[in-house]
Amino acid sequence: MGLSKAVIPAAGLGTRFLPATKAIPKELLPVVDVPAIQYVVAEAAAAGLHDVLIVTGHGKDAIADHFDQTPELERLLAAKGDAARLEAVRIPAQLAHIHTVRQGNPRGLGHAVGCARDHVGNEPFAVLLGDDLIDERDPLLRSMLAVRQLLGGSVVTLMPVPREQIGLYGSAGVAPIAPGLAPQVGLADGDVLRVEKLIEKPAPQQALSDFAVIGRYVLHPAVFDVIERTPPGVGGEIQLTDAIGALTALPADRGGGVHGVVFKGRRYDTGDKLDYLKAVVRLACRHPELGADFSDWLTGFVGDKAR
């Protein structure tokens, strides 16, 4: 089955960014001059997923507004002859077909994904977390879709992390797949692994490996039934990691089987304040208009001992 749908959970309260997120959804905080969630929608669209469901919550109506048309503003910019800004405000509405659904009671990431069931139906779909921005030069999602097409089941993203940081992620127990399969989708042997077990946020000594699961998934629709019977886990929430872990034990004809794509590319973490600032700086240095001047200024600022 081909994929056309992506789900972006965006119902969190953004408490780590208070007071900025008191009235503004965290997902709309700018990374240079583009809201973080727009990068994620653009990534989905670039991979051919033009049907995007954003799972929102109370106070998040501005997210839908951002991806809507703004006729009054567009007329004003057109009258001024401001073609560059006119194009910039039109882009969000042109990226994909955006839908929203509310997660009335925030009960965890697994529950948020479960809220997409009516929209997704009985189709495989992608899940993209807005805290992880993947550089557009690294076609991670396309690779995951290709692996899913070749091997079926579900696909997660694996990233090696220091063992002392594994408690921030889901930890994956993995095994190799048959040699020669990964090159069929343009990946090297060893960059596609079979996932045998998953644990959410383990202590370092309980980690299954140094591979952490980060925020890109391609899921079989069987995950919806699994989510419904998944009890609360870490933090008293319904964890997506636990649901995907249950898929590893199911037979293929019931939607079982999970593989992981090892990601070695560029990832920008906007999940906490320090990493958010790092993401802004990194992307500002690549900005087509600001990059050169900002990089020069940054070099001087870092070298200025008097600052």
Secondary structure, DSSP 8 states (H G I E B T S, - for coil): ----EEEEE-----GGGTTTTTTS-GGGSEETTEEHHHHHHHHHHHTT--EEEEEE-TT-HHHHHHTS--HHHHHHHHHHT-HHHHHHHHHHHHH-EEEEEE-SS---HHHHHHTTHHHH-SS-EEEE-TTEEE-TTS-HHHHHHHHHHHH-SEEEEEEE--GGGGGGSEEEEEEE--TTSGGGGT--TTSEEEEEEEEES--GGG-SSSEEEEEEEEE-TTHHHHHHT----GGGS--HHHHHHHHTTS-GGGT--EEEEE--S-EEE-SSHHHHHHHHHHHHHT-TTTHHHHHHHHHHHHH-TT-
